[in-house]
Amino acid sequence: MNNHIWFDAIGWLGAAALLVAYAMVSSRKMEADSAPYQLLNIVGSLLLVANTIFYRAYPSSFVNLIWAGIAVFSITTRRRLSSR
């Protein structure tokens, strides 16, 4: 199968994960500081990073790496606070 098809699929899955996360928080079915929300952000962002690096869209890669980093920071901060 053509690499473009694989990376397109990866990108669409990443976009879907981010949109699902946003929709769940917006509809109050998920809390913005919850681990599932942050995990959807991490997975979606990393899938989009793979897609945007493949297509050499480096500004989008950068934004999605930062997005994933924020989600990782949120999870680690939440765990640290809950273990006190």
N, C-alpha and C positions, 0 to 999 in steps of 0.2 A: 504494500500500500504506500502511496505517496506521502512523504514527510509533511507536506503542507496540510493534508487532510488530518493527520494526527495532531498537529499543532493547532489547527483550527478547532478541532474537537476539544482539546485541552483548554483553549481559550474560552470557548463557549461554556464549558463546565465551570471554569473559574468565575466567569461573569454570572452564571446562574447561582453559584454559591453565595456570592456577594449580594445579589438581588434578593435571594431567599432570606438571608440574614437581615437585610434592611427591612423587608416586608414583615418579617416576624416581629422585629422591634417596633416598627411603626404601628402594627396592629395589636401591640401589647400582648403578644403570645410568647414573647421571650424578653428577658431583661437585657439591657445593653451591657451590663457588667457580668453577665453569666458566661460560664465556660463554653457552653454550646455556641453561643453567638460569636465569641472570640475565635473558637476553633473553625467555624465557617469562614470567618474573615481570613484566618491564616491559610486555610486550604485554598480558598478562592484566590487570594492574592498570589500565592506561590504558583498556582496553575497559570494565572495571568502573567506572572514573571517569565515562566517557561515560554509562553506564547510570544510575548513581546521581545524577548531576547532573540528568539528564532527569527522574528521579522525585523530585528534591529531597531525596535522602537524604544530606545534606551530611556527617554524621559518617562515613559509609562512603566518601564521596568523599575526605575528608581522609586516612583510613587508607590508601586505595589510592594516593593521591599520595605519601604517605610511603613506602609499600611500593616503588613505582616508583623513588623517589629513592634508597632504600637499594640497590636493584639497580644503578642507574646509578653510584652511588658505588663499589660493589664492582667493577664492570667497569673504571672509571677507575683505581682503586687497583691492581687486578691488572695492568693495562697498564703503569702507571707502574713497578711493581716488576719486571715482566718485561723492561722496556727497559733496566734497569741492567746 
